Amino acid sequence: MQFRKTSFLTKLLILAVGVYAVVTLVSLQDRVSAANERVRVLEEQVLYAEQEYALAEQDLAELGSDKSIMKIARTRLGMVELGEIVLCDADAQ
């Protein structure tokens, strides 16, 4: 097999294409890393939203039960059960 002598311009063109390919790959790697980080953040947000949805569904299912009514009476109305002792903090406002 016989090799032909290539011109300086051809060598320069091949070098330019090689440098362009390397620069493009590095640039794309940065973009891929940023996209992977964004995916991770979004997956965490989805997981949190699913947990919140499950809690809301559970609260909705319990709505109307005695336990739910007692919880609402305690938190919103400040009521206590018969025989319960209520402690008040004088410093709290």
C-alpha positions as CSV (number, residue, x, y, z in Angstrom):
1,M,0.0,0.0,0.0
2,Q,1.3,3.4,-1.0
3,F,0.6,6.6,1.0
4,R,0.1,9.8,-0.8
5,K,1.5,13.0,0.6
6,T,-1.2,15.2,2.0
7,S,-1.2,18.9,1.7
8,F,-0.8,21.3,4.6
9,L,-4.3,22.6,4.0
10,T,-5.8,19.1,4.4
11,K,-3.9,18.6,7.7
12,L,-5.1,21.9,8.9
13,L,-8.7,21.1,8.0
14,I,-8.5,17.7,9.8
15,L,-7.0,19.5,12.9
16,A,-9.8,22.1,12.9
17,V,-12.5,19.4,12.6
18,G,-10.9,17.5,15.5
19,V,-10.7,20.6,17.7
20,Y,-14.3,21.5,16.9
21,A,-15.4,18.0,17.8
22,V,-13.6,18.1,21.1
23,V,-15.0,21.6,22.0
24,T,-18.5,20.4,21.1
25,L,-18.2,17.3,23.2
26,V,-17.0,19.3,26.2
27,S,-19.8,21.8,25.8
28,L,-22.4,19.0,25.4
29,Q,-21.0,17.3,28.5
30,D,-21.6,20.4,30.6
31,R,-25.2,20.7,29.2
32,V,-25.8,17.0,30.0
33,S,-24.6,17.4,33.5
34,A,-26.8,20.5,34.0
35,A,-29.8,18.6,32.6
36,N,-29.1,15.6,34.9
37,E,-29.1,17.9,37.9
38,R,-32.3,19.5,36.8
39,V,-33.9,16.0,36.4
40,R,-32.7,15.1,40.0
41,V,-34.3,18.3,41.4
42,L,-37.5,17.7,39.5
43,E,-37.7,14.0,40.7
44,E,-37.3,15.3,44.3
45,Q,-40.1,17.8,43.7
46,V,-42.3,15.0,42.3
47,L,-41.7,12.8,45.2
48,Y,-42.5,15.6,47.7
49,A,-45.7,16.4,45.7
50,E,-46.7,12.7,45.7
51,Q,-46.2,12.5,49.5
52,E,-48.3,15.7,50.0
53,Y,-51.0,14.2,47.7
54,A,-51.1,11.0,49.7
55,L,-51.5,12.9,53.0
56,A,-54.3,15.0,51.5
57,E,-56.0,11.9,50.3
58,Q,-55.7,10.3,53.7
59,D,-57.1,13.5,55.4
60,L,-60.0,13.4,52.9
61,A,-60.7,9.8,53.6
62,E,-60.7,10.4,57.3
63,L,-63.0,13.5,57.0
64,G,-66.2,13.0,59.0
65,S,-64.7,10.3,61.3
66,D,-64.6,10.9,65.0
67,K,-60.9,11.2,65.0
68,S,-61.0,13.9,62.3
69,I,-63.7,15.9,64.1
70,M,-61.7,15.8,67.4
71,K,-58.6,17.0,65.5
72,I,-60.5,19.9,64.0
73,A,-62.1,20.8,67.3
74,R,-58.6,20.8,69.0
75,T,-56.7,22.8,66.4
76,R,-59.3,25.2,65.1
77,L,-61.6,25.7,68.1
78,G,-59.2,25.1,71.0
79,M,-61.5,22.5,72.6
80,V,-60.3,19.8,75.0
81,E,-61.7,16.5,76.1
82,L,-63.5,16.0,79.4
83,G,-60.9,15.4,82.2
84,E,-58.0,16.8,80.2
85,I,-55.6,19.2,82.0
86,V,-54.6,22.2,80.0
87,L,-51.3,23.9,80.7
88,C,-50.8,27.5,79.6
89,D,-47.5,29.2,79.1
90,A,-47.7,32.7,80.6
91,D,-44.7,33.9,78.5
92,A,-46.3,32.7,75.2
93,Q,-48.3,35.3,73.4
